[in-house]
Amino acid sequence: MNRRDALIRVIDALHAEIDALKANDVNGLERATRDKLSGIEAIASLGTGPAGPEIRELAEEANRLNETCRIYVNLMAANVRRRLQTLTGDAAAGFRPMLVKAYA
């Protein structure tokens, strides 16, 4: 496998990861994450070297997709936090000023 093929594998896995996140598909997310990590390991095993325009473009695409995954995960975590705060009657927790003890 060459770097181009490995990057395409990572990009495909990132697309699958985004789809799984959108669908709340835990098994699909695990599969996609495993495939992504496998692709990254394949790239790492090929070592470093000069990257031509095609490799740079593929790496930038992978980076953009990874950033999209990160945004989805952060939004999901914020929604869970908000729901938990609502369920516990602590919905204003993020807006309440912190109480600070003064020490003499």
C-alpha positions as CSV (number, residue, x, y, z in Angstrom):
1,M,0.0,0.0,0.0
2,N,1.3,3.5,-0.8
3,R,0.6,6.8,0.9
4,R,-2.1,7.8,-1.6
5,D,-4.0,4.6,-1.0
6,A,-3.6,4.8,2.7
7,L,-4.9,8.4,2.8
8,I,-7.9,7.5,0.6
9,R,-8.6,4.7,3.1
10,V,-8.5,7.2,6.0
11,I,-10.8,9.6,4.1
12,D,-13.3,6.8,3.4
13,A,-13.2,5.9,7.1
14,L,-13.7,9.5,8.1
15,H,-16.8,9.7,5.8
16,A,-18.1,6.6,7.5
17,E,-17.4,8.0,10.9
18,I,-19.4,11.2,10.1
19,D,-22.3,9.1,8.8
20,A,-22.2,7.0,12.0
21,L,-22.1,10.1,14.2
22,K,-25.1,11.5,12.3
23,A,-27.1,8.3,12.7
24,N,-26.0,7.6,16.3
25,D,-24.7,4.2,15.0
26,V,-22.3,3.0,17.7
27,N,-21.2,-0.1,15.9
28,G,-20.6,1.9,12.7
29,L,-18.6,4.4,14.6
30,E,-16.5,1.7,16.2
31,R,-15.9,0.1,12.7
32,A,-15.1,3.5,11.1
33,T,-12.7,4.5,13.9
34,R,-10.9,1.2,13.7
35,D,-10.5,1.6,9.9
36,K,-9.3,5.1,10.3
37,L,-6.7,4.2,12.9
38,S,-5.6,1.3,10.7
39,G,-5.1,3.6,7.8
40,I,-3.2,6.1,9.9
41,E,-0.9,3.3,11.1
42,A,-0.4,2.3,7.4
43,I,0.6,5.9,6.6
44,A,3.0,6.0,9.6
45,S,4.6,2.7,8.6
46,L,5.5,4.2,5.2
47,G,7.7,6.8,6.8
48,T,8.1,10.4,6.0
49,G,9.2,11.9,2.8
50,P,8.4,14.7,0.3
51,A,4.7,14.9,-0.4
52,G,3.6,15.9,-3.9
53,P,0.5,18.1,-4.5
54,E,-1.9,15.1,-4.7
55,I,-0.7,13.7,-1.3
56,R,-1.0,17.2,0.3
57,E,-4.5,17.6,-1.1
58,L,-5.6,14.3,0.3
59,A,-4.0,15.0,3.7
60,E,-5.8,18.4,3.8
61,E,-9.1,16.7,2.9
62,A,-8.5,14.1,5.7
63,N,-7.8,17.0,8.1
64,R,-11.0,18.8,7.2
65,L,-13.1,15.6,7.6
66,N,-11.4,15.0,11.0
67,E,-12.3,18.5,12.1
68,T,-15.9,17.9,11.0
69,C,-15.9,14.7,13.2
70,R,-14.5,16.7,16.1
71,I,-17.3,19.3,15.8
72,Y,-20.0,16.7,15.7
73,V,-18.6,15.0,18.8
74,N,-18.4,18.4,20.7
75,L,-21.9,19.2,19.7
76,M,-23.2,15.8,20.9
77,A,-21.3,16.2,24.2
78,A,-22.8,19.7,24.7
79,N,-26.3,18.3,24.1
80,V,-25.8,15.5,26.5
81,R,-24.5,17.9,29.2
82,R,-27.5,20.2,28.6
83,R,-29.9,17.3,28.9
84,L,-28.3,16.0,32.1
85,Q,-28.4,19.5,33.6
86,T,-32.1,19.7,32.7
87,L,-32.9,16.3,34.2
88,T,-31.1,17.2,37.4
89,G,-32.8,20.5,37.7
90,D,-29.5,22.3,37.2
91,A,-30.3,23.9,33.8
92,A,-28.8,27.2,34.6
93,A,-25.4,25.8,35.8
94,G,-23.5,27.3,32.9
95,F,-24.9,30.7,33.5
96,R,-24.6,31.0,37.3
97,P,-21.7,33.1,38.6
98,M,-19.1,31.1,40.5
99,L,-19.1,31.6,44.3
100,V,-15.6,32.5,45.5
101,K,-14.6,32.3,49.1
102,A,-12.5,35.1,50.4
103,Y,-9.6,34.3,52.6
104,A,-8.3,36.7,55.2
